[in-house]
Amino acid sequence: MQEHTQSNSVDTIESYSSAPHSSKRVLIVTAVDAEKEAVLRGLKNASGFEVIAGGVGPAATAAATARRLMQASYDFVVSAGIAGGFAGQAEVGSIVIADPIIAADLGSETEDGFSSVQELGFGTDRVPVDGAAAGKLVQALEDAGTPVTLGPVLTVSTTTGTAATAASLLRRVPNACAEAMEGFGVATAAAAAGVPVLEIRTISNQVGPRDRGAWKIKEALQALETASSLLPEVLR
């Protein structure tokens, strides 16, 4: 499951205009201030980036992202934060770059199990990421010797706390790498505005039974700082 470590100031903004320079204007959306501060440390005053803490969950971050996209023009949107990793796919302390972003609990429970909103014919449960940018970021992380996985990241409104729920999610998306709470909201707002999107998740714990003593929040935030430090080069 995902741990949000402190109360956020919703839609609080930090932006920079000093070197190093990115030729694109990029909006980065986190859930809470601890994640935002990790991103800012990684960016090291890089120009062209604006970072907001948009709130916890897909609704809050969709609203915050849409509001910023109405107020200013951006070339890229990034959802960034810590997450739970699925065992065997993403280990604690590693990084996951989403491809695609999936709303794992958007649908209906039926007698035969869960049916996604897409299977029901009422829309889509996933948003594609910018494949070229995702690939460049994965390559940059690999070149830096950082453990990284490219694969599906699930967005949920209720984080997983049991082995049964983790298994159920993997039946829906067998190659799921991570679970978080905001990516689909951010991505939906970006897609509506025609802006390409990425999702970066750093793993603080394994998806499954809740064991706060095993969570590695500090390490996950450090990994988020590392990933963010590469964005000026990857997105320039």
Buried (B, 14 or more C-beta within 10 A) or exposed (E): BBBBBEEBEBBBBBBBEEEBEBEBBBBBBBBBBBBBBBBBBBBBEBBBBBBBBBBBBBEBBBBBBBEBBEEEEBBBBBBBBBBBBBEEBBEBBBBBBBBBBBBBBBBEEEEEEBBBBBEEEEEBBBBBBBEEBBBBBBBBBEEEEBBBBBBBBBBBBEBBBEEEBBEBBBEBBEEBBBBBBBBBBBBBBBBEBEBBBBBBBBBBBBBBBEEEEEBBBEBBBBBBBBBBBBBBEBBE
